[in-house]
């Protein structure tokens, strides 16, 4: 007579092996999934840190392009009086002469800059503290300075209504900065408009692309 007492144990052993095997497979799949997710995250991080070379511009963006939004006031108050307004995210506006300004058509270029216009010398205005105490409020058509060439002189204006925070006094002794870097060291002044005033004047200004198209600079 055959003893049947061990049969349940014999059938239980394969079941246990199958269960362990299933757990091993699930664990392996989980580890593989973790590795795949890690590899995907590494690839995505690599894309952010190391951009595709084919998508990069031929020349890196300038400090102006990186930090400011560029606007232009063509023929402001007078034909040929093209001026730029570079607006920083904090609201400050840097005002200066666009490269197409009539003053740069002179062979010698700008030879002198005079901030003594209107009723006061703009270079003598000093503001202090976070509240910009003593800052004078000007209209968009207020004169900032007079730029002179060998053959003519041009009145440069605020272009935006706001508080005059500073003028570029370096231009008094180094007017040639306008000829070499009017969009950087040769800026004319820094103005802080109120948000409401900025939105009003912004509608009358041209974007960089619009200005390039207008002056056939593309």
Secondary structure, DSSP 4 states (H G I P E B T S, - for coil): ----TTHHHHHHHHHHHHHHHHHHHHHHHHHHHHHHHHHHHHHHHHHHHS--GGGS-SSPPPHHHHHEEEEEETT-SSTT--EEEEEETTSEEEEEE-TT-GGGGSSS---EEE-EETTEEGGG---BTTTTBTPEEE-TT-EEEEEE-SS-EEEEE--S-EEEEEE-THHHH-TTHHHHHTTTTT--EEEE--HHHHHHHHTTSEEHHHHHHHTT--
